[in-house]
Amino acid sequence: MAEDKKQLNIAMVGSGFIARAHSNAFHQVSHFFDLPFRLRTKIVCGRNPAKLEALARQWDWEETSADWQAVVARADIDVVDIAVPNALHAPIALAAAKAGKIIWCEKPLAMSVDEARKMADAVRGKPNLVWFNYRRAPAVAFAKQLVDSGKIGHAFHYRSYYFNSSGVDPAKGNTWRYRRSDAGTGAIGDLLSHSLDMAEYLNGPITRLSAMTHTFVPKREVDDAVALMAQFANGSIGTFEASRFGVGRRNGLGFELYGSKGRLAFDLEDMNRLQFTDAADVPALQAPRNLLVNGPDHPYATNFWKPGHIIGYEHTFIATLADFLQALATGSQFHPNFDDALRIQEISEAVATSAASTQWVEL
C-alpha cells in the first residue's frame, strides 16, 4: 500500500508569469523529492476571467475564483500562495494569517517597512515562505557551503549586479511593475531585493550604505536603476547595481566575493556554473575553476538529473518548495521567511532614503 501522505490544499492568488512558475513547482516537487505531503492545486484566483481560465486549464487548477477574500477564508484551504502585484501582498497575507493558513509570498514582501513588519508579526509562529528562490540555485547553495567551510577566508569585497533590459520597452511602462501604487518601487523591489537577500545569505549583514537611483524615462513613476556602496558586519565592503536598462542582458543576476583564501563568482544567465579560485594554489595555478555544479556531491544533485545534466530556472522554485515542506514536516524553521524578507524591506527602504538624501544610512 502506498504511504499515506498528508494532503495540502493550495489556493493561489495570481495568474501571471510568476503564478506559472509556482504552479509548475507545486506539480513537480514530489517528482524530485520524497516528501510526506501531497499537494493539491485546489483553486486559483485572479481578476481577468479569460486569463484565469487559461492558466487553470494549463496548470491543472481545479477551481477558479475572482474573490480571494472568500477563498482565503475557506476551511478546505491549507495554503495561500501570493503571486500578485506588491500592493496586494499585505491584505492577502494578513487575511490568510488571521484564517490560520500556511502562507507563501512573492518578493518584495510589502510596500513599506511598516507594512512588512505587520505581516511578519501576523505570521510569527505559523509556517511561512518568501520566494527568494535564487538561494536554491545549486551553484549559489554550493557557494554558501564554501563560504561557511572557510574556503574563502576573511571576506574583503562583495560585488553584486542585476541587469535586465525590460525597462527599455516603452510598452512595459503600462504594466503594474511601473506604477508606484502597485509596485512601490522599480528596480529596488523588483531586482535589488534579490541581490540584497543573496548578499546577506552569503556574506552576512549589511551595516551601512550610500545609494543613488535614476529614472531614465521621463515621468516614469518608479526607479529604473539603483547603485550603492555598502559595508558589511564582517568588515568587507560591497557594491551593488541593479537596472532595467542593462541592454543585452536578459536576467543577469551575479556576484563576486573576494576573500583572503579565494574568490567566488556566479551569474544567473549561466546558473549551473560557479567560479572558484583557491589562493592556496601555487601562483602558477591560481586561476578561476569553472565548476559545473550538477554533482556529484553538490546541493540537490541527488534530486535532479545525473551529474553534468543541467537544470533551469524552474528548479530553483522546486528546491525552495521542497526545503520548506521538509522543514514543515520536522517542525524546523524555514528560511527565507517573512522575518528575512522584513530585513530586506528595511535595507531597501534605507536605499531609497539614502538616494533621496545623498547621505550614508546606518542599518
Secondary structure as a PSIPRED ss2 file (coil, helix, strand):
# PSIPRED VFORMAT (PSIPRED V4.0)

   1 M C   1.000  0.000  0.000
   2 A C   1.000  0.000  0.000
   3 E C   1.000  0.000  0.000
   4 D C   1.000  0.000  0.000
   5 K C   1.000  0.000  0.000
   6 K E   0.000  0.000  1.000
   7 Q E   0.000  0.000  1.000
   8 L E   0.000  0.000  1.000
   9 N E   0.000  0.000  1.000
  10 I E   0.000  0.000  1.000
  11 A E   0.000  0.000  1.000
  12 M E   0.000  0.000  1.000
  13 V E   0.000  0.000  1.000
  14 G C   1.000  0.000  0.000
  15 S C   1.000  0.000  0.000
  16 G C   1.000  0.000  0.000
  17 F H   0.000  1.000  0.000
  18 I H   0.000  1.000  0.000
  19 A H   0.000  1.000  0.000
  20 R H   0.000  1.000  0.000
  21 A H   0.000  1.000  0.000
  22 H H   0.000  1.000  0.000
  23 S H   0.000  1.000  0.000
  24 N H   0.000  1.000  0.000
  25 A H   0.000  1.000  0.000
  26 F H   0.000  1.000  0.000
  27 H H   0.000  1.000  0.000
  28 Q H   0.000  1.000  0.000
  29 V H   0.000  1.000  0.000
  30 S H   0.000  1.000  0.000
  31 H H   0.000  1.000  0.000
  32 F H   0.000  1.000  0.000
  33 F C   1.000  0.000  0.000
  34 D C   1.000  0.000  0.000
  35 L C   1.000  0.000  0.000
  36 P C   1.000  0.000  0.000
  37 F E   0.000  0.000  1.000
  38 R E   0.000  0.000  1.000
  39 L E   0.000  0.000  1.000
  40 R E   0.000  0.000  1.000
  41 T E   0.000  0.000  1.000
  42 K E   0.000  0.000  1.000
  43 I E   0.000  0.000  1.000
  44 V E   0.000  0.000  1.000
  45 C E   0.000  0.000  1.000
  46 G C   1.000  0.000  0.000
  47 R C   1.000  0.000  0.000
  48 N C   1.000  0.000  0.000
  49 P H   0.000  1.000  0.000
  50 A H   0.000  1.000  0.000
  51 K H   0.000  1.000  0.000
  52 L H   0.000  1.000  0.000
  53 E H   0.000  1.000  0.000
  54 A H   0.000  1.000  0.000
  55 L H   0.000  1.000  0.000
  56 A H   0.000  1.000  0.000
  57 R H   0.000  1.000  0.000
  58 Q H   0.000  1.000  0.000
  59 W H   0.000  1.000  0.000
  60 D C   1.000  0.000  0.000
  61 W C   1.000  0.000  0.000
  62 E C   1.000  0.000  0.000
  63 E E   0.000  0.000  1.000
  64 T E   0.000  0.000  1.000
  65 S E   0.000  0.000  1.000
  66 A C   1.000  0.000  0.000
  67 D C   1.000  0.000  0.000
  68 W H   0.000  1.000  0.000
  69 Q H   0.000  1.000  0.000
  70 A H   0.000  1.000  0.000
  71 V H   0.000  1.000  0.000
  72 V H   0.000  1.000  0.000
  73 A C   1.000  0.000  0.000
  74 R C   1.000  0.000  0.000
  75 A C   1.000  0.000  0.000
  76 D C   1.000  0.000  0.000
  77 I C   1.000  0.000  0.000
  78 D C   1.000  0.000  0.000
  79 V E   0.000  0.000  1.000
  80 V E   0.000  0.000  1.000
  81 D E   0.000  0.000  1.000
  82 I E   0.000  0.000  1.000
  83 A C   1.000  0.000  0.000
  84 V C   1.000  0.000  0.000
  85 P C   1.000  0.000  0.000
  86 N H   0.000  1.000  0.000
  87 A H   0.000  1.000  0.000
  88 L H   0.000  1.000  0.000
  89 H H   0.000  1.000  0.000
  90 A H   0.000  1.000  0.000
  91 P H   0.000  1.000  0.000
  92 I H   0.000  1.000  0.000
  93 A H   0.000  1.000  0.000
  94 L H   0.000  1.000  0.000
  95 A H   0.000  1.000  0.000
  96 A H   0.000  1.000  0.000
  97 A H   0.000  1.000  0.000
  98 K H   0.000  1.000  0.000
  99 A C   1.000  0.000  0.000
 100 G C   1.000  0.000  0.000
 101 K C   1.000  0.000  0.000
 102 I E   0.000  0.000  1.000
 103 I E   0.000  0.000  1.000
 104 W E   0.000  0.000  1.000
 105 C E   0.000  0.000  1.000
 106 E C   1.000  0.000  0.000
 107 K C   1.000  0.000  0.000
 108 P C   1.000  0.000  0.000
 109 L C   1.000  0.000  0.000
 110 A C   1.000  0.000  0.000
 111 M C   1.000  0.000  0.000
 112 S C   1.000  0.000  0.000
 113 V H   0.000  1.000  0.000
 114 D H   0.000  1.000  0.000
 115 E H   0.000  1.000  0.000
 116 A H   0.000  1.000  0.000
 117 R H   0.000  1.000  0.000
 118 K H   0.000  1.000  0.000
 119 M H   0.000  1.000  0.000
 120 A H   0.000  1.000  0.000
 121 D H   0.000  1.000  0.000
 122 A H   0.000  1.000  0.000
 123 V H   0.000  1.000  0.000
 124 R C   1.000  0.000  0.000
 125 G C   1.000  0.000  0.000
 126 K C   1.000  0.000  0.000
 127 P C   1.000  0.000  0.000
 128 N E   0.000  0.000  1.000
 129 L E   0.000  0.000  1.000
 130 V E   0.000  0.000  1.000
 131 W C   1.000  0.000  0.000
 132 F C   1.000  0.000  0.000
 133 N H   0.000  1.000  0.000
 134 Y H   0.000  1.000  0.000
 135 R H   0.000  1.000  0.000
 136 R H   0.000  1.000  0.000
 137 A C   1.000  0.000  0.000
 138 P H   0.000  1.000  0.000
 139 A H   0.000  1.000  0.000
 140 V H   0.000  1.000  0.000
 141 A H   0.000  1.000  0.000
 142 F H   0.000  1.000  0.000
 143 A H   0.000  1.000  0.000
 144 K H   0.000  1.000  0.000
 145 Q H   0.000  1.000  0.000
 146 L H   0.000  1.000  0.000
 147 V H   0.000  1.000  0.000
 148 D H   0.000  1.000  0.000
 149 S C   1.000  0.000  0.000
 150 G C   1.000  0.000  0.000
 151 K C   1.000  0.000  0.000
 152 I C   1.000  0.000  0.000
 153 G C   1.000  0.000  0.000
 154 H C   1.000  0.000  0.000
 155 A E   0.000  0.000  1.000
 156 F E   0.000  0.000  1.000
 157 H E   0.000  0.000  1.000
 158 Y E   0.000  0.000  1.000
 159 R E   0.000  0.000  1.000
 160 S E   0.000  0.000  1.000
 161 Y E   0.000  0.000  1.000
 162 Y E   0.000  0.000  1.000
 163 F E   0.000  0.000  1.000
 164 N C   1.000  0.000  0.000
 165 S C   1.000  0.000  0.000
 166 S H   0.000  1.000  0.000
 167 G H   0.000  1.000  0.000
 168 V H   0.000  1.000  0.000
 169 D C   1.000  0.000  0.000
 170 P H   0.000  1.000  0.000
 171 A H   0.000  1.000  0.000
 172 K H   0.000  1.000  0.000
 173 G H   0.000  1.000  0.000
 174 N H   0.000  1.000  0.000
 175 T C   1.000  0.000  0.000
 176 W H   0.000  1.000  0.000
 177 R H   0.000  1.000  0.000
 178 Y H   0.000  1.000  0.000
 179 R C   1.000  0.000  0.000
 180 R H   0.000  1.000  0.000
 181 S H   0.000  1.000  0.000
 182 D H   0.000  1.000  0.000
 183 A H   0.000  1.000  0.000
 184 G C   1.000  0.000  0.000
 185 T C   1.000  0.000  0.000
 186 G C   1.000  0.000  0.000
 187 A H   0.000  1.000  0.000
 188 I H   0.000  1.000  0.000
 189 G H   0.000  1.000  0.000
 190 D H   0.000  1.000  0.000
 191 L H   0.000  1.000  0.000
 192 L H   0.000  1.000  0.000
 193 S H   0.000  1.000  0.000
 194 H H   0.000  1.000  0.000
 195 S H   0.000  1.000  0.000
 196 L H   0.000  1.000  0.000
 197 D H   0.000  1.000  0.000
 198 M H   0.000  1.000  0.000
 199 A H   0.000  1.000  0.000
 200 E H   0.000  1.000  0.000
 201 Y H   0.000  1.000  0.000
 202 L H   0.000  1.000  0.000
 203 N H   0.000  1.000  0.000
 204 G C   1.000  0.000  0.000
 205 P C   1.000  0.000  0.000
 206 I E   0.000  0.000  1.000
 207 T E   0.000  0.000  1.000
 208 R E   0.000  0.000  1.000
 209 L E   0.000  0.000  1.000
 210 S E   0.000  0.000  1.000
 211 A E   0.000  0.000  1.000
 212 M E   0.000  0.000  1.000
 213 T E   0.000  0.000  1.000
 214 H E   0.000  0.000  1.000
 215 T C   1.000  0.000  0.000
 216 F C   1.000  0.000  0.000
 217 V C   1.000  0.000  0.000
 218 P C   1.000  0.000  0.000
 219 K C   1.000  0.000  0.000
 220 R C   1.000  0.000  0.000
 221 E C   1.000  0.000  0.000
 222 V C   1.000  0.000  0.000
 223 D C   1.000  0.000  0.000
 224 D C   1.000  0.000  0.000
 225 A E   0.000  0.000  1.000
 226 V E   0.000  0.000  1.000
 227 A E   0.000  0.000  1.000
 228 L E   0.000  0.000  1.000
 229 M E   0.000  0.000  1.000
 230 A E   0.000  0.000  1.000
 231 Q E   0.000  0.000  1.000
 232 F E   0.000  0.000  1.000
 233 A C   1.000  0.000  0.000
 234 N C   1.000  0.000  0.000
 235 G C   1.000  0.000  0.000
 236 S C   1.000  0.000  0.000
 237 I E   0.000  0.000  1.000
 238 G E   0.000  0.000  1.000
 239 T E   0.000  0.000  1.000
 240 F E   0.000  0.000  1.000
 241 E E   0.000  0.000  1.000
 242 A E   0.000  0.000  1.000
 243 S E   0.000  0.000  1.000
 244 R C   1.000  0.000  0.000
 245 F C   1.000  0.000  0.000
 246 G C   1.000  0.000  0.000
 247 V C   1.000  0.000  0.000
 248 G C   1.000  0.000  0.000
 249 R C   1.000  0.000  0.000
 250 R C   1.000  0.000  0.000
 251 N C   1.000  0.000  0.000
 252 G E   0.000  0.000  1.000
 253 L E   0.000  0.000  1.000
 254 G E   0.000  0.000  1.000
 255 F E   0.000  0.000  1.000
 256 E E   0.000  0.000  1.000
 257 L E   0.000  0.000  1.000
 258 Y E   0.000  0.000  1.000
 259 G E   0.000  0.000  1.000
 260 S C   1.000  0.000  0.000
 261 K C   1.000  0.000  0.000
 262 G E   0.000  0.000  1.000
 263 R E   0.000  0.000  1.000
 264 L E   0.000  0.000  1.000
 265 A E   0.000  0.000  1.000
 266 F E   0.000  0.000  1.000
 267 D E   0.000  0.000  1.000
 268 L H   0.000  1.000  0.000
 269 E H   0.000  1.000  0.000
 270 D H   0.000  1.000  0.000
 271 M C   1.000  0.000  0.000
 272 N C   1.000  0.000  0.000
 273 R E   0.000  0.000  1.000
 274 L E   0.000  0.000  1.000
 275 Q E   0.000  0.000  1.000
 276 F E   0.000  0.000  1.000
 277 T E   0.000  0.000  1.000
 278 D E   0.000  0.000  1.000
 279 A C   1.000  0.000  0.000
 280 A C   1.000  0.000  0.000
 281 D C   1.000  0.000  0.000
 282 V C   1.000  0.000  0.000
 283 P H   0.000  1.000  0.000
 284 A H   0.000  1.000  0.000
 285 L H   0.000  1.000  0.000
 286 Q C   1.000  0.000  0.000
 287 A C   1.000  0.000  0.000
 288 P C   1.000  0.000  0.000
 289 R E   0.000  0.000  1.000
 290 N E   0.000  0.000  1.000
 291 L E   0.000  0.000  1.000
 292 L E   0.000  0.000  1.000
 293 V C   1.000  0.000  0.000
 294 N C   1.000  0.000  0.000
 295 G C   1.000  0.000  0.000
 296 P C   1.000  0.000  0.000
 297 D C   1.000  0.000  0.000
 298 H C   1.000  0.000  0.000
 299 P C   1.000  0.000  0.000
 300 Y C   1.000  0.000  0.000
 301 A C   1.000  0.000  0.000
 302 T C   1.000  0.000  0.000
 303 N C   1.000  0.000  0.000
 304 F C   1.000  0.000  0.000
 305 W C   1.000  0.000  0.000
 306 K C   1.000  0.000  0.000
 307 P C   1.000  0.000  0.000
 308 G C   1.000  0.000  0.000
 309 H C   1.000  0.000  0.000
 310 I C   1.000  0.000  0.000
 311 I C   1.000  0.000  0.000
 312 G C   1.000  0.000  0.000
 313 Y H   0.000  1.000  0.000
 314 E H   0.000  1.000  0.000
 315 H H   0.000  1.000  0.000
 316 T H   0.000  1.000  0.000
 317 F H   0.000  1.000  0.000
 318 I H   0.000  1.000  0.000
 319 A H   0.000  1.000  0.000
 320 T H   0.000  1.000  0.000
 321 L H   0.000  1.000  0.000
 322 A H   0.000  1.000  0.000
 323 D H   0.000  1.000  0.000
 324 F H   0.000  1.000  0.000
 325 L H   0.000  1.000  0.000
 326 Q H   0.000  1.000  0.000
 327 A H   0.000  1.000  0.000
 328 L H   0.000  1.000  0.000
 329 A H   0.000  1.000  0.000
 330 T H   0.000  1.000  0.000
 331 G C   1.000  0.000  0.000
 332 S C   1.000  0.000  0.000
 333 Q C   1.000  0.000  0.000
 334 F C   1.000  0.000  0.000
 335 H C   1.000  0.000  0.000
 336 P C   1.000  0.000  0.000
 337 N C   1.000  0.000  0.000
 338 F H   0.000  1.000  0.000
 339 D H   0.000  1.000  0.000
 340 D H   0.000  1.000  0.000
 341 A H   0.000  1.000  0.000
 342 L H   0.000  1.000  0.000
 343 R H   0.000  1.000  0.000
 344 I H   0.000  1.000  0.000
 345 Q H   0.000  1.000  0.000
 346 E H   0.000  1.000  0.000
 347 I H   0.000  1.000  0.000
 348 S H   0.000  1.000  0.000
 349 E H   0.000  1.000  0.000
 350 A H   0.000  1.000  0.000
 351 V H   0.000  1.000  0.000
 352 A H   0.000  1.000  0.000
 353 T H   0.000  1.000  0.000
 354 S H   0.000  1.000  0.000
 355 A H   0.000  1.000  0.000
 356 A H   0.000  1.000  0.000
 357 S H   0.000  1.000  0.000
 358 T C   1.000  0.000  0.000
 359 Q C   1.000  0.000  0.000
 360 W C   1.000  0.000  0.000
 361 V E   0.000  0.000  1.000
 362 E E   0.000  0.000  1.000
 363 L C   1.000  0.000  0.000
